[in-house]
Amino acid sequence: MFLEGIGPSDSFWENLKMTKLIKSLEEIMKVDGQSSVFTDLKENDRMMKDAGVFYSLDLNKIFGSQKFNSIREARDLGDLYNAVRKIFDKPYKTLQNRENNFSEAFESGNGECMEKSVLFQIAMDLFKKSENTPLSDKKCFYVAGFIKSESEPFKGHAFNIITSGKKGILIDSENPISYLGSESPYVVPAVGIDFKKSGKIIIPREFSHGRTYTF
């Protein structure tokens, strides 16, 4: 497990070669036209859920909901991780319409990796703009990529990558770390991106928990 302040020392980060993580993410956005990486989400932006199925981000409605208060009150990444999972605490239901408002999923609590990662991104974008919270100094990216565990093949998956100074952090809000009946947030170091291995996100082995994340 890794959480900010509980994990690698400063010397760990100082010895990393970050592979210009922010530059790599921004280059992917430029090349792909933001089809797989997003940041700075705005009112009425459209996010693809499945082929031909979209969410419209009605952010003002989300920000005005009482349910969003737990997000605003988050003091660190662990708080935010848990708040997102508590909001989307019901199994995902297949969307019947081609165009959907994200606030409807938000209020219903029905969601999976995509919904959780979008909400995490919305929150981090808001914190960054507010400039007066403990999370304001971090830049967050929503990533539509792939995940592979030791027992499963690659499958489509959404997650977030956060950069702050020399640090890169991968957040998987859908899949916490389960150990001996308890759960911990999957908040782990992201060192860089290995484009020679299909865009594999480099996570130090001791923190990967057997998972592989790629674009």
Secondary structure, DSSP 8 states (H G I E B T S, - for coil): --BTTBSS-HHHHHT-----HHHHHHHHHHHHTTSSEE-S--TT-EEEEETTEEEE--HHHHHTSGGGHHHHT--SHHHHHHHHHHHS-B------SSEEEHHHHHHHTB--HHHHHHHHHHHHHHHHHH-SSTTTT-EEEEEEEEEE-TTS--EEEEEEEEEETTEEEEEEEEEEEEETTEEEEEEEE--EEEGGGTTEEE--HHHHTT-EEE-
